Amino acid sequence: MSEWKECKLGKLLVFGNGKTRPKSAGEIPIYGGNGIMGYTNQKNYEYETIIIGRVGAYCGSVYYENKPIWV
């Protein structure tokens, strides 16, 4: 008997979309589909986050952060 349990991924993770990048400068990384594209003083995620590029040439690129970021 397996210890694995089948469930929908949405029960384990919170899915979200990126937002328009802030214009303010700072030390918090701003992520786009190509990785870090600048820094700001604002955050829209602050815990363990997996960023997956979903459009364009970098669709499928994956980044992991465990600190405040802007996506």
C-alpha positions, 0 to 999 in steps of 0.5 A: 500500500502506497503512502502517496495520496492523489490530490489536485495541485491547487490544494497544495499550492497557491497559483498567481500571475505576475503584476505590472512592475513597480517604478520604485527602486530598492533591493527586492528582486523583480522577476520576469520570464527571463529571471531578475529584471530589476529591483524595487522596494515593494513585494507581492510574494514573500515566502517560498515561491516558484516562478515559471515563465509562461509566455515568449522565448523563456516560457518554461524557465523556472526560478525559486526564491525564499525571500520577498520578491516582486513577480 
